[in-house]
Amino acid sequence: MKLIINHSSMQPIYEQIVEQIKGQIIKGALKADTALPSVRALAKELKVSALTVKKAYDGLEAEGFVITVHGKGSFVAFANQQMMLEEKKKEVESDLEGAIRKGRSCGMTDQELGELFHIILEE
């Protein structure tokens, strides 16, 4: 499993880990029942705290992407296509919210934002 941590990013390291692992699961690079590296092994590989990796794994488990079996490790959960689709929809929604905030911060009205959205949809 290849993960890249950007230490200069404003995004917390555990979130970077979560996003990259979720991305690999959604794309099918990590299949159901695949064992993830142990918390210690991944922490050592990424040169980060084991607590950071544990927080990432806990987040993945809370979202249903990973199952942790005490004493055996963490595994990719069954790849539920509906859950994956919902996750992608949440990402699109978040991106749209960010674009709207950015537009409003530079003085665009809701009408201007709507018009721009429709122009882009027509392309």
Residue pairs with C-beta under 8 A, 6 or more apart in sequence:
1 21
1 24
1 30
1 36
1 37
1 42
3 16
3 17
3 20
3 21
3 42
3 46
4 20
5 13
5 16
5 17
5 46
5 47
5 48
6 16
7 13
9 16
13 46
13 48
13 52
14 52
14 53
14 55
14 56
14 59
15 56
17 42
17 46
17 52
17 53
17 56
18 56
18 59
18 60
21 30
21 36
21 56
21 60
21 65
21 66
22 60
22 63
22 65
22 87
24 30
25 65
25 76
25 79
25 84
26 84
26 87
26 88
28 79
30 36
30 76
31 76
31 79
32 76
32 77
32 78
32 79
33 75
33 76
33 78
34 75
34 76
35 73
35 74
35 75
36 42
36 57
36 66
36 73
36 74
36 75
36 76
37 45
38 73
39 50
39 53
39 54
39 57
39 74
40 50
42 53
43 49
43 50
43 52
43 53
46 53
57 66
57 68
57 74
60 66
60 74
61 67
61 68
61 74
63 87
64 77
64 80
64 83
65 76
65 77
66 74
66 75
66 76
66 77
67 74
67 75
67 76
67 77
68 74
68 75
69 75
100 113
103 112
103 113
103 116
104 113
108 116
